[in-house]
Amino acid sequence: MAHDVAALTAELTDMAAADHLLAAHANSDDAAEQLAWRRLTARHGDRLGEIMDEYGWPTKELVGEEAARAAWLIAQHADRQLDVQRRALRLIQQAVSAGSAGPRELAFLRDRTLVNEGRKQVYGTQIAGVKDGAPVPWPCEEPERMDELRAEVGIPPFDECVAQFSAA
């Protein structure tokens, strides 16, 4: 099993590295680049489903901090595989309850899944677009409580994130 876990750890970190390399293609004007991104995220989503079948959620205790974050990134980008996102969300929720995963990642995946389901998000982590140079979040369930809810899971206030985005 130790060898399998070491291989899984390496595989997850390699998948995240590939994700980072192609992420810029997600919204490319080039159809071939967009297709390459979609194929990569679909392949990764399929593989994450197999990993969840075999191991459950790949927690930091199982695969280490970097590979656990890689698994979260893969779930986050499985936008066309809602079944994978929903399952990852359930497993991360259990891991957070057990102290094996962070509430911040859970919040981001929860918002991403809600938006992909066509529902309002909770934490304002998903951006619908940019207006006058500033990010605009997808609609939130309780916009007046967004920053309070963000603080509860360790996410800075929305305006701070907007300021960082504008400075970039």
DSSP file with accessible surface (Angstrom, degrees, kcal/mol):
  #  RESIDUE AA STRUCTURE BP1 BP2  ACC     N-H-->O    O-->H-N    N-H-->O    O-->H-N    TCO  KAPPA ALPHA  PHI   PSI    X-CA   Y-CA   Z-CA
    1    1 A M     >        0   0  149      0, 0.0     4,-2.6     0, 0.0     5,-0.2   0.000 360.0 360.0 360.0 -38.3    0.0    0.0    0.0
    2    2 A A  H  >  +     0   0   85      1,-0.2     4,-2.4     2,-0.2     5,-0.2   0.902 360.0  48.3 -58.7 -40.9    2.9    2.4    0.8
    3    3 A H  H  > S+     0   0  147      2,-0.2     4,-2.5     1,-0.2    -1,-0.2   0.921 110.6  51.3 -65.1 -41.3    4.1    2.1   -2.8
    4    4 A D  H  > S+     0   0   75      2,-0.2     4,-2.5     1,-0.2    -2,-0.2   0.903 110.8  48.4 -61.0 -41.2    0.6    2.7   -4.1
    5    5 A V  H  X S+     0   0   23     -4,-2.6     4,-2.9     2,-0.2    -1,-0.2   0.909 110.5  51.0 -68.3 -39.7    0.2    5.8   -2.0
    6    6 A A  H  X S+     0   0   59     -4,-2.4     4,-2.3    -5,-0.2    -2,-0.2   0.927 112.6  46.6 -62.7 -41.8    3.6    7.2   -3.1
    7    7 A A  H  X S+     0   0   49     -4,-2.5     4,-2.7     2,-0.2    -2,-0.2   0.903 112.4  50.3 -66.1 -41.0    2.6    6.6   -6.7
    8    8 A L  H  X S+     0   0    3     -4,-2.5     4,-2.8     2,-0.2     5,-0.2   0.925 109.1  51.8 -63.1 -43.6   -0.8    8.3   -6.1
    9    9 A T  H  X S+     0   0   39     -4,-2.9     4,-2.2     1,-0.2     5,-0.2   0.941 112.7  44.9 -58.1 -47.7    1.0   11.3   -4.5
   10   10 A A  H  X S+     0   0   46     -4,-2.3     4,-2.4     1,-0.2    -1,-0.2   0.908 112.6  51.9 -64.0 -42.1    3.2   11.7   -7.5
   11   11 A E  H  X S+     0   0   61     -4,-2.7     4,-2.4     2,-0.2    -2,-0.2   0.928 109.8  48.4 -62.2 -45.1    0.3   11.2   -9.9
   12   12 A L  H  X S+     0   0    0     -4,-2.8     4,-2.3     2,-0.2    -1,-0.2   0.926 112.7  47.3 -63.2 -43.3   -1.8   13.9   -8.2
   13   13 A T  H  X S+     0   0   29     -4,-2.2     4,-2.1    -5,-0.2    -1,-0.2   0.893 112.0  50.9 -67.9 -36.1    1.0   16.4   -8.2
   14   14 A D  H  X S+     0   0  108     -4,-2.4     4,-2.3     2,-0.2    -1,-0.2   0.895 109.0  51.6 -64.6 -39.8    1.8   15.7  -11.8
   15   15 A M  H  X S+     0   0   13     -4,-2.4     4,-2.4     1,-0.2    -2,-0.2   0.916 109.5  49.3 -63.7 -41.3   -1.9   16.2  -12.7
   16   16 A A  H  X S+     0   0   10     -4,-2.3     4,-2.7     2,-0.2    -1,-0.2   0.898 109.1  52.7 -66.0 -38.1   -1.9   19.6  -10.9
   17   17 A A  H  X S+     0   0   53     -4,-2.1     4,-2.0     2,-0.2    -1,-0.2   0.927 110.6  47.0 -62.9 -43.2    1.3   20.6  -12.8
   18   18 A A  H  X S+     0   0   33     -4,-2.3     4,-1.9     2,-0.2    -1,-0.2   0.898 110.6  53.7 -63.9 -39.6   -0.3   19.8  -16.1
   19   19 A D  H  X S+     0   0    2     -4,-2.4     4,-1.7     1,-0.2    -2,-0.2   0.943 108.2  49.0 -58.9 -48.8   -3.5   21.6  -15.0
   20   20 A H  H  < S+     0   0  129     -4,-2.7     4,-0.5     1,-0.2    -1,-0.2   0.886 109.2  53.6 -60.1 -39.2   -1.4   24.8  -14.2
   21   21 A L  H  < S+     0   0  142     -4,-2.0    -1,-0.2     1,-0.2     3,-0.2   0.875 119.7  31.5 -63.5 -39.2    0.3   24.6  -17.6
   22   22 A L  H >< S+     0   0   44     -4,-1.9     3,-2.3    -3,-0.2     4,-0.3   0.534  90.0  96.5 -98.7  -6.5   -3.0   24.4  -19.6
   23   23 A A  G >< S+     0   0   35     -4,-1.7     3,-1.9     1,-0.3     4,-0.3   0.840  77.7  62.6 -56.3 -33.4   -5.2   26.6  -17.3
   24   24 A A  G >  S+     0   0   85     -4,-0.5     3,-0.5     1,-0.3    -1,-0.3   0.744  96.1  61.9 -64.0 -19.9   -4.6   29.7  -19.4
   25   25 A H  G X  S+     0   0   49     -3,-2.3     3,-1.5     1,-0.2    -1,-0.3   0.589  76.9  90.7 -80.9 -10.5   -6.2   27.8  -22.3
   26   26 A A  G <  S+     0   0   25     -3,-1.9    -1,-0.2    -4,-0.3    -2,-0.1   0.870 103.3  22.9 -55.4 -40.1   -9.6   27.5  -20.5
   27   27 A N  G <  S+     0   0  146     -3,-0.5    -1,-0.3    -4,-0.3    -2,-0.1   0.028  93.5 143.7-116.4  26.4  -10.8   30.8  -21.9
   28   28 A S    <   -     0   0   18     -3,-1.5     6,-0.1     2,-0.2    -3,-0.1  -0.239  55.3-135.2 -64.7 152.9   -8.6   31.0  -25.0
   29   29 A D  S    S+     0   0  171      4,-0.0     2,-0.6     5,-0.0    -1,-0.1   0.623  87.4  90.6 -78.3 -14.8   -9.9   32.4  -28.3
   30   30 A D     >  -     0   0   79      1,-0.2     4,-2.3    -5,-0.0     3,-0.3  -0.752  69.2-154.2 -87.4 116.2   -8.2   29.4  -29.9
   31   31 A A  H  > S+     0   0   78     -2,-0.6     4,-2.5     1,-0.2     5,-0.2   0.865  94.2  55.2 -59.7 -36.4  -10.6   26.5  -30.2
   32   32 A A  H  > S+     0   0   66      2,-0.2     4,-2.3     1,-0.2    -1,-0.2   0.897 108.2  48.5 -65.6 -38.9   -7.8   23.9  -30.2
   33   33 A E  H  > S+     0   0   69     -3,-0.3     4,-2.1     2,-0.2    -2,-0.2   0.917 111.8  49.2 -66.8 -42.7   -6.4   25.3  -26.9
   34   34 A Q  H  X S+     0   0   57     -4,-2.3     4,-2.6     1,-0.2    -2,-0.2   0.917 111.2  50.2 -61.4 -41.6   -9.9   25.3  -25.3
   35   35 A L  H  X S+     0   0   77     -4,-2.5     4,-2.8     2,-0.2     5,-0.2   0.907 107.6  52.8 -64.3 -41.4  -10.3   21.7  -26.5
   36   36 A A  H  X S+     0   0   37     -4,-2.3     4,-2.3     2,-0.2    -1,-0.2   0.919 110.9  48.2 -60.2 -41.8   -7.0   20.7  -25.0
   37   37 A W  H  X S+     0   0   16     -4,-2.1     4,-2.8     2,-0.2     5,-0.3   0.944 112.2  48.3 -63.3 -46.7   -8.0   22.2  -21.7
   38   38 A R  H  X S+     0   0  104     -4,-2.6     4,-2.2     1,-0.2    -2,-0.2   0.894 112.0  49.2 -63.0 -41.4  -11.4   20.4  -21.8
   39   39 A R  H  X S+     0   0  155     -4,-2.8     4,-2.6     2,-0.2    -1,-0.2   0.911 112.0  48.9 -63.7 -43.6   -9.8   17.1  -22.6
   40   40 A L  H  X S+     0   0    7     -4,-2.3     4,-2.8    -5,-0.2     5,-0.2   0.950 113.1  45.5 -61.5 -49.2   -7.3   17.4  -19.8
   41   41 A T  H  X S+     0   0    8     -4,-2.8     4,-2.6     1,-0.2    -1,-0.2   0.876 113.5  50.7 -67.0 -33.0   -9.8   18.3  -17.2
   42   42 A A  H  X S+     0   0   38     -4,-2.2     4,-2.6    -5,-0.3    -1,-0.2   0.933 111.7  47.1 -67.2 -44.6  -12.1   15.5  -18.3
   43   43 A R  H  X S+     0   0  147     -4,-2.6     4,-2.3     1,-0.2    -2,-0.2   0.930 115.1  46.6 -61.6 -43.9   -9.3   13.0  -18.2
   44   44 A H  H  X S+     0   0   16     -4,-2.8     4,-2.7     2,-0.2    -2,-0.2   0.894 111.1  51.6 -66.1 -40.2   -8.3   14.3  -14.7
   45   45 A G  H  X S+     0   0    0     -4,-2.6     4,-2.1    -5,-0.2    -2,-0.2   0.921 109.9  49.6 -62.6 -42.5  -11.9   14.2  -13.5
   46   46 A D  H  X S+     0   0   96     -4,-2.6     4,-1.7     1,-0.2    -2,-0.2   0.929 112.8  47.1 -59.7 -45.2  -12.3   10.6  -14.7
   47   47 A R  H  X S+     0   0   59     -4,-2.3     4,-2.5     1,-0.2    -2,-0.2   0.897 108.4  54.4 -66.8 -39.7   -9.1    9.6  -12.9
   48   48 A L  H  X S+     0   0    0     -4,-2.7     4,-2.9     1,-0.2    -1,-0.2   0.903 105.2  55.1 -61.2 -37.7  -10.1   11.5   -9.7
   49   49 A G  H  X S+     0   0   11     -4,-2.1     4,-2.0     1,-0.2    -1,-0.2   0.922 108.9  47.1 -59.0 -43.1  -13.4    9.4   -9.8
   50   50 A E  H  X S+     0   0  105     -4,-1.7     4,-2.0     2,-0.2    -2,-0.2   0.903 111.4  51.3 -64.4 -41.0  -11.3    6.2   -9.9
   51   51 A I  H  X>S+     0   0    0     -4,-2.5     4,-3.5     1,-0.2     5,-0.5   0.926 109.2  49.9 -63.0 -43.3   -9.1    7.5   -7.0
   52   52 A M  H  X5S+     0   0    5     -4,-2.9     4,-1.5     1,-0.2    -1,-0.2   0.873 108.3  54.6 -65.0 -34.3  -12.1    8.3   -4.9
   53   53 A D  H  <5S+     0   0  115     -4,-2.0    -1,-0.2    -5,-0.2    -2,-0.2   0.915 119.0  33.3 -60.3 -43.5  -13.4    4.8   -5.6
   54   54 A E  H  <5S+     0   0  119     -4,-2.0    -2,-0.2     2,-0.1    -1,-0.2   0.868 137.8  13.2 -83.9 -39.7  -10.2    3.3   -4.3
   55   55 A Y  H  <5S-     0   0   42     -4,-3.5    -3,-0.2     1,-0.4     2,-0.2   0.496  87.3-132.4-117.0  -9.5   -9.1    5.6   -1.6
   56   56 A G  S  <<S-     0   0   24     -4,-1.5    -1,-0.4    -5,-0.5    -2,-0.1  -0.582  76.8  -6.7  76.8-152.0  -12.0    7.9   -0.7
   57   57 A W  S    S-     0   0   22     -2,-0.2     2,-1.6    34,-0.1     5,-0.1  -0.615  76.9-122.9 -77.5 130.5  -10.8   11.5   -0.5
   58   58 A P        -     0   0    0      0, 0.0    13,-0.2     0, 0.0    14,-0.1  -0.552  41.7-168.5 -73.7  89.0   -7.0   11.8   -0.9
   59   59 A T     >> -     0   0   26     -2,-1.6     4,-2.9     1,-0.1     5,-0.5  -0.266  36.4-106.0 -75.9 167.3   -6.4   13.7    2.4
   60   60 A K  H  >5S+     0   0   77     40,-1.1     4,-1.7     1,-0.2     5,-0.1   0.834 121.9  57.7 -63.7 -30.1   -3.2   15.4    3.5
   61   61 A E  H  45S+     0   0  119     39,-0.3    -1,-0.2     2,-0.2     4,-0.1   0.864 113.6  38.8 -66.6 -34.5   -2.7   12.5    5.9
   62   62 A L  H  45S+     0   0   48     -3,-0.5    -2,-0.2    -5,-0.1    -1,-0.2   0.944 138.5   8.0 -80.2 -50.0   -2.8   10.0    3.1
   63   63 A V  H  <5S-     0   0    7     -4,-2.9     4,-0.5     1,-0.2    -3,-0.2   0.415 106.0-105.5-118.2  -1.6   -0.9   11.8    0.3
   64   64 A G     X< -     0   0   30     -4,-1.7     4,-2.2    -5,-0.5    -1,-0.2  -0.066  42.1 -70.5  91.3 162.5    0.5   14.9    1.9
   65   65 A E  H  > S+     0   0  134      1,-0.2     4,-2.3     2,-0.2     5,-0.2   0.907 127.3  48.4 -58.9 -48.6   -0.5   18.6    1.7
   66   66 A E  H  > S+     0   0  147      1,-0.2     4,-2.0     2,-0.2    -1,-0.2   0.932 114.9  43.5 -64.6 -44.6    0.6   19.3   -1.9
   67   67 A A  H  > S+     0   0    1     -4,-0.5     4,-2.3     2,-0.2    -1,-0.2   0.869 112.1  53.9 -71.7 -33.5   -1.1   16.2   -3.4
   68   68 A A  H  X S+     0   0   15     -4,-2.2     4,-2.0     2,-0.2    -1,-0.2   0.924 110.2  47.5 -65.0 -40.6   -4.3   16.8   -1.3
   69   69 A R  H  X S+     0   0  111     -4,-2.3     4,-2.5     1,-0.2    -2,-0.2   0.883 108.9  55.2 -66.7 -35.6   -4.4   20.3   -2.7
   70   70 A A  H  X S+     0   0    4     -4,-2.0     4,-2.4     2,-0.2    -2,-0.2   0.917 105.8  51.3 -62.1 -42.7   -3.8   18.9   -6.2
   71   71 A A  H  X S+     0   0    0     -4,-2.3     4,-2.3     1,-0.2    -1,-0.2   0.921 109.8  49.9 -61.5 -42.0   -6.9   16.6   -5.8
   72   72 A W  H  X S+     0   0   21     -4,-2.0     4,-2.9     2,-0.2    -2,-0.2   0.929 109.5  51.3 -61.7 -43.8   -9.0   19.6   -4.7
   73   73 A L  H  X S+     0   0   20     -4,-2.5     4,-2.0     1,-0.2    -2,-0.2   0.915 108.9  51.0 -60.1 -41.9   -7.8   21.5   -7.8
   74   74 A I  H  < S+     0   0    3     -4,-2.4     4,-0.4     1,-0.2    -1,-0.2   0.927 112.5  45.9 -62.8 -44.0   -8.7   18.6  -10.1
   75   75 A A  H >< S+     0   0    0     -4,-2.3     3,-1.4     1,-0.2    -2,-0.2   0.924 110.1  55.1 -64.2 -41.4  -12.2   18.5   -8.5
   76   76 A Q  H 3< S+     0   0    7     -4,-2.9    -1,-0.2     1,-0.3    -2,-0.2   0.863 111.4  44.2 -60.0 -36.9  -12.5   22.3   -8.8
   77   77 A H  T 3< S+     0   0   30     -4,-2.0     2,-1.3    -5,-0.2     3,-0.3   0.398  83.0  97.4 -94.1   5.9  -11.8   22.1  -12.5
   78   78 A A    X   +     0   0    0     -3,-1.4     3,-2.2    -4,-0.4     7,-0.4  -0.221  44.7 147.8 -85.5  49.4  -14.1   19.1  -13.3
   79   79 A D  T 3   +     0   0   37     -2,-1.3    -1,-0.2     1,-0.3     3,-0.2   0.751  67.1  48.2 -61.0 -28.8  -16.7   21.6  -14.4
   80   80 A R  T 3  S+     0   0  139     -3,-0.3    -1,-0.3     1,-0.2     2,-0.2   0.274 104.4  65.0 -95.4  10.6  -18.3   19.4  -17.0
   81   81 A Q    X>  +     0   0   24     -3,-2.2     4,-2.2    -6,-0.1     3,-0.8  -0.601  56.2 167.3-130.3  70.3  -18.4   16.4  -14.6
   82   82 A L  H 3> S+     0   0   42      1,-0.3     4,-3.2     2,-0.2     5,-0.3   0.823  75.9  61.1 -57.0 -32.9  -20.9   17.5  -11.9
   83   83 A D  H 3> S+     0   0  113      2,-0.2     4,-2.1     1,-0.2    -1,-0.3   0.923 107.3  45.2 -60.8 -40.6  -21.1   13.9  -10.6
   84   84 A V  H <> S+     0   0   10     -3,-0.8     4,-2.8     2,-0.2     5,-0.2   0.936 114.7  48.1 -67.9 -45.0  -17.3   14.1   -9.8
   85   85 A Q  H  X S+     0   0    0     -4,-2.2     4,-2.7    -7,-0.4    -2,-0.2   0.929 112.5  48.1 -62.1 -44.9  -17.6   17.5   -8.3
   86   86 A R  H  X S+     0   0  100     -4,-3.2     4,-2.2     2,-0.2    -1,-0.2   0.900 113.8  47.0 -62.8 -41.6  -20.6   16.5   -6.1
   87   87 A R  H  X S+     0   0   67     -4,-2.1     4,-2.5    -5,-0.3    -2,-0.2   0.925 112.5  48.9 -66.7 -44.5  -18.9   13.4   -4.9
   88   88 A A  H  X S+     0   0    0     -4,-2.8     4,-3.1     1,-0.2     5,-0.3   0.918 109.3  54.4 -59.6 -41.3  -15.7   15.2   -4.2
   89   89 A L  H  X S+     0   0   38     -4,-2.7     4,-2.4    -5,-0.2    -2,-0.2   0.929 109.2  46.9 -59.1 -45.9  -17.7   17.8   -2.3
   90   90 A R  H  X S+     0   0  145     -4,-2.2     4,-2.0     1,-0.2    -1,-0.2   0.926 114.9  46.3 -61.7 -45.0  -19.3   15.2   -0.1
   91   91 A L  H  X S+     0   0   33     -4,-2.5     4,-2.3     2,-0.2    -2,-0.2   0.887 112.6  49.0 -68.8 -38.3  -16.0   13.5    0.6
   92   92 A I  H  X S+     0   0    2     -4,-3.1     4,-3.0     2,-0.2     5,-0.2   0.902 108.0  55.6 -66.8 -38.8  -14.2   16.8    1.4
   93   93 A Q  H  X S+     0   0   91     -4,-2.4     4,-2.4    -5,-0.3    -2,-0.2   0.936 109.8  45.9 -57.2 -45.6  -17.1   17.7    3.7
   94   94 A Q  H  X S+     0   0  123     -4,-2.0     4,-1.8     1,-0.2    -1,-0.2   0.908 112.6  50.8 -63.2 -40.7  -16.5   14.5    5.6
   95   95 A A  H  <>S+     0   0    8     -4,-2.3     5,-3.4     2,-0.2     6,-0.8   0.896 109.6  49.9 -66.0 -38.7  -12.7   15.1    5.6
   96   96 A V  H ><5S+     0   0   32     -4,-3.0     3,-1.6     4,-0.3    -2,-0.2   0.940 109.4  51.7 -64.7 -43.9  -13.3   18.7    7.0
   97   97 A S  H 3<5S+     0   0   94     -4,-2.4    -1,-0.2     1,-0.3    -2,-0.2   0.857 112.2  46.8 -59.6 -33.3  -15.5   17.2    9.7
   98   98 A A  T 3<5S-     0   0   77     -4,-1.8    -1,-0.3    -5,-0.2    -2,-0.2   0.428 118.0-113.5 -88.2  -0.9  -12.8   14.8   10.6
   99   99 A G  T < 5S+     0   0   48     -3,-1.6    -3,-0.2    -4,-0.3    -2,-0.1   0.678  88.2 113.3  78.9  16.6  -10.1   17.5   10.6
  100  100 A S  S   <S+     0   0   27     -5,-3.4   -40,-1.1    -6,-0.2     2,-0.3   0.386  74.4  33.8-102.8   0.8   -8.4   16.0    7.5
  101  101 A A  S    S-     0   0   22     -6,-0.8    -2,-0.2   -42,-0.1    -1,-0.1  -0.975  85.7-101.5-150.7 160.6   -9.1   18.8    5.0
  102  102 A G     >  -     0   0   23     -2,-0.3     4,-1.6     1,-0.1     3,-0.2  -0.618  14.5-136.6 -91.8 144.6   -9.5   22.6    5.2
  103  103 A P  H  > S+     0   0   61      0, 0.0     4,-2.5     0, 0.0     5,-0.1   0.782 101.8  65.2 -66.5 -24.0  -12.7   24.5    5.2
  104  104 A R  H  > S+     0   0   83      2,-0.2     4,-2.2     1,-0.2     5,-0.2   0.950 103.9  43.7 -64.0 -49.0  -11.3   27.0    2.7
  105  105 A E  H  > S+     0   0   43     -3,-0.2     4,-2.5     1,-0.2     5,-0.2   0.894 112.4  54.0 -63.4 -38.9  -11.0   24.4   -0.1
  106  106 A L  H  X S+     0   0   18     -4,-1.6     4,-2.8     1,-0.2    -2,-0.2   0.929 107.7  50.9 -59.8 -42.8  -14.5   23.1    0.8
  107  107 A A  H  X S+     0   0    1     -4,-2.5     4,-2.5     1,-0.2    16,-0.3   0.926 110.8  47.7 -62.9 -45.3  -15.9   26.6    0.4
  108  108 A F  H  X S+     0   0   36     -4,-2.2     4,-2.5     1,-0.2    -1,-0.2   0.926 115.1  45.1 -62.1 -44.2  -14.4   27.1   -3.0
  109  109 A L  H  X S+     0   0    0     -4,-2.5     4,-2.6     2,-0.2     5,-0.2   0.886 111.1  53.7 -69.7 -34.9  -15.6   23.7   -4.2
  110  110 A R  H  X S+     0   0   94     -4,-2.8     4,-2.7    -5,-0.2    -2,-0.2   0.953 112.0  44.4 -62.3 -48.6  -19.0   24.3   -2.8
  111  111 A D  H  X S+     0   0    0     -4,-2.5     4,-2.7     2,-0.2     5,-0.2   0.928 113.3  50.9 -60.5 -44.7  -19.4   27.6   -4.6
  112  112 A R  H  X S+     0   0   44     -4,-2.5     4,-2.4    -5,-0.2    -1,-0.2   0.923 112.4  46.2 -60.9 -43.8  -18.0   26.1   -7.8
  113  113 A T  H  X S+     0   0    2     -4,-2.6     4,-1.5     2,-0.2    -1,-0.2   0.926 112.0  50.6 -66.1 -44.4  -20.5   23.2   -7.7
  114  114 A L  H  <>S+     0   0   10     -4,-2.7     5,-3.0    -5,-0.2     3,-0.3   0.932 111.7  47.6 -59.1 -46.1  -23.4   25.5   -6.9
  115  115 A V  H ><5S+     0   0   22     -4,-2.7     3,-1.9     1,-0.2    -1,-0.2   0.924 110.0  52.7 -62.3 -42.4  -22.6   27.7   -9.8
  116  116 A N  H 3<5S+     0   0   56     -4,-2.4    -1,-0.2     1,-0.3    -2,-0.2   0.769 107.5  52.8 -65.8 -22.9  -22.2   24.7  -12.1
  117  117 A E  T 3<5S-     0   0   49     -4,-1.5    -1,-0.3    -3,-0.3    -2,-0.2   0.415 121.4-110.5 -87.4  -1.2  -25.7   23.6  -11.0
  118  118 A G  T < 5S+     0   0   72     -3,-1.9    -3,-0.2     1,-0.3     2,-0.2   0.716  78.7 124.9  79.3  21.8  -27.1   27.0  -11.9
  119  119 A R      < -     0   0  142     -5,-3.0    -1,-0.3    -6,-0.2     2,-0.2  -0.608  68.8 -87.4-109.0 170.2  -27.6   28.0   -8.2
  120  120 A K        -     0   0  117     -2,-0.2    20,-0.2    -3,-0.1     2,-0.1  -0.553  43.3-128.0 -77.0 141.6  -26.5   30.9   -6.1
  121  121 A Q  B     -a  140   0A   0     18,-2.3    20,-3.0    -2,-0.2    21,-0.3  -0.313   5.5-145.4 -83.7 171.9  -23.1   30.5   -4.4
  122  122 A V  S    S+     0   0    7     18,-0.2    20,-0.3   -15,-0.2    27,-0.1   0.828  88.7  32.0-103.3 -46.5  -22.4   31.1   -0.7
  123  123 A Y  S    S-     0   0   27    -16,-0.3    17,-0.1    26,-0.1    27,-0.1   0.465  94.7-121.2-101.6  -5.2  -18.9   32.6   -0.4
  124  124 A G        +     0   0    1     15,-0.1    16,-0.1     1,-0.1   -16,-0.1   0.824  68.8 133.1  69.6  31.7  -18.5   34.7   -3.6
  125  125 A T        +     0   0   17    -18,-0.2     2,-0.5    12,-0.1    -1,-0.1   0.665  49.8  78.2 -88.0 -15.9  -15.5   32.8   -4.7
  126  126 A Q  S    S-     0   0   20     12,-0.1    12,-2.6   -15,-0.0     2,-0.4  -0.844  71.7-146.5-103.4 127.8  -16.7   32.3   -8.3
  127  127 A I  E     -B  137   0B  71     -2,-0.5     3,-0.1    10,-0.3    -2,-0.0  -0.773  12.2-167.3 -98.9 129.7  -16.4   35.2  -10.7
  128  128 A A  E     -     0   0B  53      8,-2.9     2,-0.3    -2,-0.4    -1,-0.1   0.782  65.1 -57.2 -82.6 -30.4  -19.0   35.7  -13.4
  129  129 A G  E     -B  136   0B  32      7,-1.3     7,-2.9     2,-0.0     2,-0.4  -0.971  57.6 -76.8 174.9-167.5  -16.9   38.3  -15.3
  130  130 A V  E     -B  135   0B  88     -2,-0.3     2,-0.4     5,-0.2     3,-0.1  -0.982  33.2-174.3-125.7 131.0  -15.1   41.7  -15.0
  131  131 A K  E >  S-B  134   0B 142      3,-2.9     3,-1.9    -2,-0.4    -2,-0.0  -0.996  75.6 -11.0-127.7 126.1  -16.9   45.0  -15.1
  132  132 A D  T 3  S-     0   0  157     -2,-0.4    -1,-0.1     1,-0.3     0, 0.0   0.868 130.4 -55.0  53.5  38.3  -15.0   48.3  -15.1
  133  133 A G  T 3  S+     0   0   49      1,-0.2    -1,-0.3    -3,-0.1    -3,-0.0   0.493 118.3 106.1  79.7   2.3  -11.8   46.3  -14.4
  134  134 A A  E <  S-B  131   0B  32     -3,-1.9    -3,-2.9    31,-0.0    -1,-0.2  -0.936  74.2-110.2-119.0 140.5  -13.2   44.7  -11.3
  135  135 A P  E     -B  130   0B  11      0, 0.0    -5,-0.2     0, 0.0    27,-0.1  -0.377  26.4-154.0 -65.0 142.7  -14.3   41.1  -10.8
  136  136 A V  E     -B  129   0B  60     -7,-2.9    -8,-2.9    -2,-0.1    -7,-1.3  -0.981  14.4-134.2-118.9 122.7  -18.0   40.5  -10.3
  137  137 A P  E     -B  127   0B  35      0, 0.0   -10,-0.3     0, 0.0     3,-0.1  -0.380  24.9-102.0 -74.3 155.3  -19.1   37.4   -8.4
  138  138 A W        -     0   0  115    -12,-2.6   -12,-0.1     1,-0.2   -23,-0.0  -0.344  67.0 -67.9 -59.7 158.2  -21.8   35.1   -9.6
  139  139 A P        -     0   0   78      0, 0.0   -18,-2.3     0, 0.0     2,-0.3  -0.168  56.3-143.5 -54.9 143.6  -25.0   35.8   -7.5
  140  140 A C  B     -a  121   0A  12    -20,-0.2   -18,-0.2    -3,-0.1     4,-0.1  -0.837  15.7-129.9-111.3 150.4  -24.8   34.8   -3.9
  141  141 A E  S    S+     0   0   88    -20,-3.0   -19,-0.1    -2,-0.3    -1,-0.1   0.899 107.6  13.3 -60.5 -47.1  -27.4   33.4   -1.6
  142  142 A E    >>  +     0   0   65    -21,-0.3     3,-1.9   -20,-0.3     4,-0.6  -0.669  69.9 175.4-132.3  78.6  -26.8   36.1    1.1
  143  143 A P  G >4 S+     0   0   82      0, 0.0     3,-1.0     0, 0.0     4,-0.4   0.842  80.8  59.0 -57.2 -31.7  -24.6   38.8   -0.4
  144  144 A E  G 34 S+     0   0  149      1,-0.2     4,-0.2     2,-0.1     3,-0.1   0.727 112.1  40.1 -70.3 -20.1  -24.8   40.9    2.8
  145  145 A R  G <> S+     0   0   70     -3,-1.9     4,-2.8     1,-0.1     5,-0.3   0.387  84.6 106.2-104.8   1.6  -23.2   38.0    4.7
  146  146 A M  H <X S+     0   0   22     -3,-1.0     4,-2.6    -4,-0.6     5,-0.2   0.903  82.2  43.4 -52.5 -50.1  -20.7   37.1    2.1
  147  147 A D  H  > S+     0   0   61     -4,-0.4     4,-2.4     1,-0.2    -1,-0.2   0.882 113.2  52.4 -68.0 -35.0  -17.6   38.5    3.9
  148  148 A E  H  > S+     0   0  102      2,-0.2     4,-1.6     1,-0.2    -1,-0.2   0.939 112.8  44.7 -63.0 -45.5  -18.7   37.2    7.3
  149  149 A L  H  X S+     0   0   15     -4,-2.8     4,-0.8     1,-0.2    -2,-0.2   0.890 111.7  53.2 -66.6 -38.8  -19.1   33.7    5.7
  150  150 A R  H ><>S+     0   0    6     -4,-2.6     5,-2.7    -5,-0.3     3,-1.1   0.924 106.7  52.7 -60.4 -45.1  -15.7   34.0    3.9
  151  151 A A  H ><5S+     0   0   70     -4,-2.4     3,-1.3     1,-0.3    -1,-0.2   0.878 100.5  62.0 -60.3 -37.0  -14.0   34.9    7.2
  152  152 A E  H 3<5S+     0   0  124     -4,-1.6    -1,-0.3     1,-0.3    -2,-0.2   0.756 112.1  37.0 -61.4 -25.9  -15.4   31.8    8.9
  153  153 A V  T <<5S-     0   0   18     -3,-1.1    -1,-0.3    -4,-0.8    -2,-0.2   0.271 122.1 -99.2-112.4   9.6  -13.5   29.6    6.4
  154  154 A G  T < 5S+     0   0   54     -3,-1.3    -3,-0.2    -4,-0.4    -2,-0.1   0.744  75.9 136.3  84.7  23.6  -10.3   31.7    6.1
  155  155 A I      < -     0   0    5     -5,-2.7    -1,-0.3    -6,-0.1    -2,-0.2  -0.903  55.5-117.5-104.2 130.5  -11.0   33.6    2.9
  156  156 A P        -     0   0   44      0, 0.0     5,-0.1     0, 0.0    -1,-0.0  -0.176  46.0 -76.9 -60.2 159.5  -10.2   37.3    2.8
  157  157 A P    >>  -     0   0   50      0, 0.0     4,-1.7     0, 0.0     3,-0.6  -0.181  43.5-113.3 -56.1 151.2  -13.0   39.8    2.3
  158  158 A F  H 3> S+     0   0   20      1,-0.2     4,-2.5     2,-0.2     5,-0.2   0.887 115.3  55.8 -56.3 -43.8  -14.2   40.1   -1.3
  159  159 A D  H 3> S+     0   0  119      1,-0.2     4,-2.4     2,-0.2    -1,-0.2   0.862 105.1  53.0 -61.4 -34.8  -13.0   43.7   -1.6
  160  160 A E  H <> S+     0   0  108     -3,-0.6     4,-2.1     2,-0.2    -1,-0.2   0.912 109.9  48.1 -64.1 -42.2   -9.4   42.6   -0.6
  161  161 A C  H  X S+     0   0   37     -4,-1.7     4,-2.4     2,-0.2    -2,-0.2   0.896 110.6  51.5 -65.0 -39.0   -9.5   40.0   -3.3
  162  162 A V  H  X S+     0   0   23     -4,-2.5     4,-2.8     2,-0.2    -2,-0.2   0.920 108.3  51.9 -63.1 -42.1  -10.7   42.5   -5.9
  163  163 A A  H  X S+     0   0   60     -4,-2.4     4,-1.9     1,-0.2    -2,-0.2   0.910 110.7  47.8 -62.7 -40.6   -7.9   44.9   -4.9
  164  164 A Q  H  X S+     0   0  128     -4,-2.1     4,-1.2     2,-0.2    -1,-0.2   0.907 112.2  50.0 -64.9 -41.1   -5.4   42.0   -5.4
  165  165 A F  H  < S+     0   0  102     -4,-2.4     3,-0.4     1,-0.2    -2,-0.2   0.931 111.1  48.4 -62.8 -45.2   -7.0   41.2   -8.8
  166  166 A S  H  < S+     0   0   70     -4,-2.8    -1,-0.2     1,-0.2    -2,-0.2   0.847 110.5  51.5 -66.3 -33.3   -6.8   44.9   -9.9
  167  167 A A  H  <        0   0   89     -4,-1.9    -1,-0.2    -5,-0.2    -2,-0.2   0.739 360.0 360.0 -75.0 -22.4   -3.2   45.1   -8.8
  168  168 A A     <        0   0  119     -4,-1.2    -3,-0.0    -3,-0.4    -4,-0.0  -0.208 360.0 360.0 -71.4 360.0   -2.2   42.0  -10.8
